Amino acid sequence: MSAESPRGSVRSRGRIYRCPVCGAELAVLVAGAGRLSPRCCNVDMVPTDRRLAFYVCMVCGAEVALLRRAGGRLSLRCCNEDMVPQAA
């Protein structure tokens, strides 16, 4: 099975899909080996150019995903340590 399909990567952690009809969005948090084919309003959802940014705690392994960056200074901390960016 190819890692790429016409609709995006099969293993697409962090990918955001949008419904072209109603605007609903979903995000892939844990990618599996199968081919994700999300549908909404009886049509295929479309992958967007946006992706979630993931951060991990190097002490306990907790993971968070940044949904939207605002103008403020973001400081993600866990176990009294800075969380580090992780590849999606």
Residue, then its C-alpha position, 0 to 999 in steps of 0.5 A: m500500500s502506498a503512503e500517499s493517496p489522491r486525498g492525502s497521506v494514509r498515515s496522516r497524524g495531525r492532518i485536518y479534514r473539512c466538510p465542503v458543505c457545512g464546514a465541519e472539521l476533524a483532526v487525525l490524532v492517531a494515524g492507523a495503517g488503514r485508509l481514512s475516508p471521512r465523510c460528512c453531509n454525504v460527501d467526502m471531507v477534504p484535507t486542508d493545508r493546516r496540520l496540528a502541532f503536537y508536543v510531548c512531555m519527555v518525563c511522563g510521555a503526555e501528548v497535546a495538540l495545538l489547535r490554534r495559535a493566538g497572539g500570546r506567548l505559548s508555554l506548554r509545561c508538564c511535570n515541571e518541564d517544557m514540553v517539546p515539539q514532536a513531528a506529526 
